[in-house]
Every structure is written in C-alpha cells, then in structure tokens.
Amino acid sequence: MFDLCVQQTDTPPQSGPYLRISPLHSGTVEFRYIDTAIADRQWHREAMAEDVVSRLDRFLDQLRWIATAPDGARPS
C-alpha cells in the first residue's frame, strides 16, 4: 500500500504542512494533516472508501486550498 501526500505549495516534499492519505488494512482510509511532529495534535479522520472524495473535498474547502466563487462554485 502507498500513501498520497498533498501539499499546497511547490516546495520540497514534507518541508511544510501536508495532508497524508493512507489506505488502512481495515478497508478505511486515513486522512492526516501533518502540521506538527506531535501526532496527538495532528488533525486526522478515517473515512469509508465511498466517502474518500467528499472527505478530501471538505478538507480542501476547510483550509481554503481551492478558491471558490461567492456562489460557492469552484473554478473549472
């Protein structure tokens, strides 16, 4: 299994805050926002496979990593 790491800016890997998405043996997927070396302080959630896209969408929206128009639409 592999992890997917998503960072907002074009910087060397893991040099700043990033989101790590990891499949778990239980069949769920863990989302962990690595912004500190202290694991207990990192934001993390587990999602069922069918909820992964919506969880990622909510995370990107919460951190405002993707711009939205005043009507809530995202640029195409």
N, C-alpha and C positions, 0 to 999 in steps of 0.2 A: 504494500500500500504506500501511497505517496501523499504528502501534504502539499497544499496550494497556499502560497504566501502572496498576499496582495498588499501593495504599498501605494500611498497616494502620489508620491513624487518620484522622479527619476534619480534615485540615489543608490549607492551600493546596497546589496541585499542585507537586510536586518540591521541597517545603520540607524533606523528610526522606528517609530511605531508602525506596526503592520498587523494585518489580520491573517491568522493561520487557520486554514480549513482542513480538517483531518477526518477521514473515514475511521470509524471505530469498529471493533470486532462485533459489537452488539447490533450492527446494522444502522446505527445512527451516525450523524456527522457532527463533529465538534467545531464550533466557531470560537476562536480565542484571539482576543485583541492584545498583542504583546506591546505594551507601552511602559512596562516596568519589569525588572528582573524578579520581582516578588510575585510568585504565582497566585497567592491568595488575593492579590489586589488587581489581577487581570480580569477584564470582562470576559465571560465565557458563557456559551449556551450550547445545548445539544438539540439537534433537530432530526426529525424523521426524514428519510430520503426524499419523500414527496414534498417536504416543506423547505428544502435547501434554498431554492431560488427565492422564495418570498423572504426567508430569513436574511439572505445576503442583501436583497433589495432594502429591507428595513435598516440593516446595519449601515449601508452606504448612505441612506437618507438621514439617519440619526447623526452621522458625522459630517454630513453635507459634502461628501466626496464627489457627488454628481449634482451639477446645478439643475434647478427646477425653475420653470416659469412661474409667474404669480398664480396661474390657474392650476399649478401642481403638475403640469405636463413636463416631461423630460425632453431635451433637445434630441432630434433624430440624427 
